[in-house]
Amino acid sequence: MSPPYRQIRAVHTDDSVTVYQAYDPSIAGPAVAAQRFVPPFKRERMTWIKPSFLWMMYRCGWAAKPGQSRVLAIEITREGFEWALARSCPSHPGRDAGDAGRDAWARRLRRSPVRVQWDPERDPHLNALPYRSIQIGLSGEAVHRYADDWTVSITDVTDRVHDVHAAVRARAQTAGLLPVERPYPLPPDLARIVGATADGSEPAPARTLPGGAARTRVSPDGTAESHGERGL
């Protein structure tokens, strides 16, 4: 059975959740050494965090894209993660939003230090799947909290990225290499704020491609490219 159309899946414990970013070594190295984000990390720019390892691989090209050659697994507090979700706004108004809806979205956008968007999840070959993964953009107060208060640990997982990619290219098993991402127990009020699918009832729109594979083909929103995604 396919996961709900919009569902947060992540490595998480009772106290923390792991997200991923890819950076240039000039940012990643000091962050790993200090176990927090320090200069030349720029707090003035929006930084996007991703609970999905494979979506991060899609975005950074298996750590091969310029400025994204070091992949970090950042363990943050669940309290901080949920603080961000509670204060988030969609990157764009809904497709069916009228003038009043767009105006309400614009007002919410101006107040919010956090953006969320749902992009197609990826399989190990980085093909789009018929359900979505959340991306979370932090700015202003949220970036400061992320850097100063929420971070539990920062681990460079670039070697693991290369191992998984080698297994994918060799058509070998990746199950033991990939992080085990479980559905995140999202409180109902936060699910409503971020637009998560309620109890799996929303079907995932999909179309049949040649060969019978059902996938969506939606490009990731360009607004996700920001600080860190030359490091992301």
HUHU-V561361 format. One record per helix or strand. SS is the DSSP state (H for helix, E for strand). FROM is the first residue (numbers start at 1). LEN is the number of residues. If there is no record, write none. Layout:
ss | from | len
SS | FROM | LEN
SS | FROM | LEN
//
This chain:
ss | from | len
E | 6 | 1
E | 9 | 2
E | 12 | 1
E | 16 | 8
H | 25 | 10
E | 47 | 4
H | 53 | 8
E | 70 | 8
H | 78 | 9
E | 88 | 3
H | 99 | 13
E | 114 | 9
E | 128 | 11
H | 141 | 10
E | 151 | 6
H | 158 | 12
E | 182 | 2
H | 188 | 7
E | 207 | 2
E | 214 | 2
H | 222 | 3
E | 227 | 1
//
